[in-house]
């Protein structure tokens, strides 16, 4: 069936809402994993907010969202005010990033609720979602917000209603006070609002049971979006949704594969109550969409944990004549609870020898989920590193990622895979190295070779592996800085991200970052932020960043129309001293040295120098051998 363009547009918006809420919900779970920024990191982020480019501000605020500011970090009041003003910036990326950053400010964030609510009407949907997410974070601690959100539920603009519901979905169990409104919104004519309401209801836990009568109707709705949203709620409710089993069973034959997938997943948490569905699930295990097959077999494994009588039926799937079913069985084993999965180890061992390479690859990938049971599979896994099919070898390398302390037994095999003829295998081997802990440092020479690999995926994987090397990563800074000039944008972007995780840089290293901005116009803002961030806010380095690296506006320019201002003698002396110290470090920087030369000439021309400055000017004349500088010196000498 061909879907209409309007349906697809709505589906994309729905998907975005769901993903945004999923990410945020995960962030609640992982909130304790966020740590406060170190002082040098904080100073680097503050410095970036003073750049002339709004896109650099956006990068800074995105970085802020990675840290926990609430318990111990005191945010200067002028910075709070500055970020608040950015909610009104012309650039949507800046508005969205500001909304995200405000969500990390704790009690300081409450003052921005009126502006955030205004952003619910923003023209850009990314801004709307970020604002809604932040309002939800604040709202769980601010009772005054409740009536405002309740009013927005009735807004005639569907985007505003969807944003308000998204905010409520952020509040977790606190959303219980909105239950009457959510019940009404589950009847909303706009599918986007309905989907957001469904996600919010799903976050209510056991309190969502009072929605079961409505859900029974919604699971039979003629609109597939509605059925899908209702099934999502049932999945979130887990065992509390057993009354919905008859309706979920009907969805096993839904014409939309995504609906079938969610329905199959939803019954997996219902334990013995779902045993009656085993015959239908067995039939669904042959669904034409492999993702549905994966979900079905995983669900069956979860149900059988309540009763052993269906294990023979599951075992048959591992030897089914259809390779797609065998592959689904192998993949599902990788997703099972380890207690369940270990019962199928004999069947998995048979799949290692399957004639279908995709089945062998799926079986190999499942090994990483077996925890303590993996020891008995080590000999076979070692053989799979030599499999004739590159997908199997890549899967073997990927499996090492999840083997914990057992992974070090595969070091010789990984070393061989670094030289594999297939780029996917080399990339998988590089990724595996990043998770070997202290053992990974012995692979540094191989990673350095992979930085020069002909395939961009391999180079990117090797760079990403560095992020797990901890203190050893500093040894690779020179090579990583070189990769900022890689021909592939993904490699450059990955490299910049990894460099930002290593630590504070010295001036010479930051000059290399600034040089890279000239070759990477599309990533210029990200690189300029990286320079600020890794500078730790050191004053002289910040001056260099403001004057070099192709800023949107140089410090001597008043506005973006390049109108210029004068430079005082005091400022000129400071800047030229910093430039003189930087000059030797730019010798091999093909783009930055010409820019530095131009900036030196500009400062020399704009300042009213005095004879006491001749020594400083001579430094630059000796470096540049520029006749204009010589003329300045000669003129000053006549005054003496």
Secondary structure by P-SEA (a helix, b strand, c coil): ccccaaaaaaaaaaaaaaaaaaaaaaaaaaccccccccaaaaaaaaaaaacccaaaaaaaaaaaaaccccccccccaaaaaaaaaacccccaaaaaaaaaaaaacccccccaaaaaaaacccccaaaaaaaaaaaaaaaaacccaaaaaaaacccccaaaaaaaaaaaaaaccccccaaaaaaaacccccaaaaaaaaaaaaacccccccaaaaaaaaaacccaaaaaaaaaaaaaaccccccaaaaaaaacccccaaaaaaaaaaacccccccccaaaaaaaacccccaaaaaaaaaaaaaaacccccaaaaaaaaaacccaaaaaaaaaaaaaccaaaaaaaaaaaaaaaacccaaaaaaaaaaccccccccccaaaaaaaaaacccaaaaaaaaaaacccccccccaaaaaaaaaacccaaaaaaaaaaaaacccccccaaaaaaaaaacccaaaaaaaaaaacccccccccaaaaaaaacccccaaaaaaaaaaaaacccccaaaaaaaaaaccccccaaaaaaaaaaaaacccaaaaaaaaacccccccccccccccbbbbbcaaaaaaaaaaaaaacccccccccaaaaaaaaaaaaaacccccccaaaaaaaaaaacccaaaaaaaaaaaaac
